[in-house]
Amino acid sequence: MPRRSAGVLLYRRAPHVEVLLGHMGGPFWARKDDGAWSFPKGEYADGEDPLAVAHREFEEELGSPVPATSLVPLGELRTSGKVLTVWAGEGDLDADAAVSNTFTIEWPPRSGRVQEFPEINRAAWFGVDEARAKLVKGQVPYLDRLLDLLAG
């Protein structure tokens, strides 16, 4: 059974479509930029409501509730061993004010030292073309789904 994850793709239209992404925290992503950004999302267990999880993860990773009045499903995709379900919502958020929850790992590996890192170490708005380069590859198709939704 694949792991499941749910998230929110927040967008705004001023003057062109921009999406809100978070740069993944922790030492593995520290020196990476292209391919190191993600939608706010997180894993959930059987029996949990994916939409509720998407809301929870957005707030945990950005420190603010989803600033959209309604969310539209963008569907599911299999990404690196997970099934990711995403909703799109139009809204605005001060990316510079984002404050993420944290996780702990042993770092450096096999050092015996446990360190704490933010899940998202910064957030930013990107135009769709730039977002294609910034996002981890498995999430890029959601940009096309968003553009299709907005064109329809």
C-alpha positions in Angstrom: 0.0 0.0 0.0 1.6 3.3 -1.0 1.9 6.1 1.5 -0.6 8.9 0.9 -0.1 12.7 1.2 -2.4 15.7 0.8 -1.7 19.3 0.2 -2.9 22.7 -1.0 -1.6 24.7 -4.0 -2.4 28.3 -3.2 -2.4 30.7 -6.1 -3.1 34.3 -6.9 -3.6 36.3 -10.1 -1.8 39.6 -10.0 -1.0 40.4 -12.9 -0.2 36.8 -13.9 -0.8 33.5 -12.0 1.6 32.9 -9.2 1.8 29.9 -6.8 3.0 29.7 -3.2 5.8 27.2 -2.6 7.9 26.3 0.4 11.6 25.4 0.3 12.1 22.1 2.0 14.0 22.4 5.3 16.8 20.2 6.6 20.4 19.6 5.7 19.7 17.6 2.5 17.9 20.5 0.9 20.0 23.3 2.4 22.2 24.0 -0.7 19.6 23.1 -3.4 17.2 25.5 -5.0 15.8 24.2 -8.3 13.9 21.0 -7.6 13.8 21.7 -3.8 10.5 23.4 -3.4 7.1 21.9 -2.7 3.4 22.6 -2.0 2.6 22.5 1.7 1.6 18.9 2.1 1.9 16.0 4.5 1.2 12.3 4.9 -1.9 10.9 6.4 -3.1 7.5 7.8 -6.0 5.4 6.7 -9.3 6.8 7.9 -8.1 10.4 7.9 -9.9 13.0 5.7 -7.4 14.1 3.0 -8.9 17.6 2.7 -8.6 18.1 6.5 -5.0 16.9 6.3 -4.3 19.3 3.5 -5.6 22.2 5.7 -3.6 21.0 8.7 -0.4 20.6 6.8 -0.7 24.0 5.2 -1.1 25.6 8.7 1.8 23.5 10.2 4.2 24.3 7.4 3.4 28.0 6.9 2.1 29.0 10.3 -1.2 30.3 8.9 -4.5 28.7 7.9 -5.3 28.4 4.2 -6.4 31.9 3.1 -8.8 30.6 0.5 -12.6 30.5 0.8 -13.0 27.4 -1.4 -10.6 24.7 -2.6 -11.0 22.8 -5.9 -9.6 19.3 -6.3 -6.7 18.9 -8.7 -6.7 15.1 -8.3 -4.1 12.5 -7.4 -0.7 11.7 -8.8 1.9 9.1 -7.8 5.1 10.9 -6.8 8.2 9.1 -5.6 6.4 6.2 -3.9 3.5 8.3 -2.6 0.1 9.1 -3.8 -0.3 12.9 -3.6 -3.8 14.5 -3.6 -3.8 18.3 -4.1 -6.5 21.0 -3.9 -6.1 24.5 -5.4 -7.3 27.7 -3.8 -7.1 31.3 -4.7 -5.8 33.5 -1.9 -2.9 35.6 -0.7 -0.4 35.1 2.1 2.7 37.0 3.2 5.4 34.5 2.3 8.0 36.3 4.3 6.0 35.8 7.5 5.7 32.0 7.1 6.9 30.0 10.2 7.1 26.2 9.9 6.9 23.4 12.4 10.1 21.4 12.9 11.3 17.9 12.7 14.4 16.2 14.3 16.9 13.9 12.8 20.4 12.6 13.6 22.8 15.0 11.9 25.4 14.5 10.7 24.6 10.9 10.0 25.9 8.4 12.6 27.1 11.3 14.8 24.8 10.6 17.7 23.7 14.3 17.5 20.0 15.0 17.1 19.2 18.3 15.5 15.9 20.2 14.8 15.1 21.7 11.4 12.1 23.5 10.0 10.0 21.4 7.5 9.8 24.5 5.3 12.7 27.0 5.8 11.2 29.7 3.6 8.2 30.4 1.4 7.9 32.4 -1.8 5.6 33.2 -4.7 6.6 32.1 -8.2 5.2 32.6 -11.6 4.2 29.3 -13.1 7.2 29.0 -15.5 9.7 29.6 -12.6 7.7 27.3 -10.4 8.3 24.5 -12.9 12.0 24.7 -12.2 11.7 25.1 -8.4 9.2 22.3 -7.7 10.3 18.7 -7.1 9.6 17.0 -10.4 6.7 14.8 -9.2 4.6 17.9 -8.4 5.1 19.8 -11.7 2.0 18.2 -13.4 -0.2 20.0 -10.8 0.8 23.3 -12.4 -0.7 22.2 -15.7 -3.8 21.0 -13.9 -4.1 24.4 -12.2 -3.7 26.3 -15.5 -6.3 24.0 -17.1 -8.7 24.8 -14.3 -8.2 28.5 -14.6 -8.6 28.4 -18.4 -11.9 26.4 -18.2 
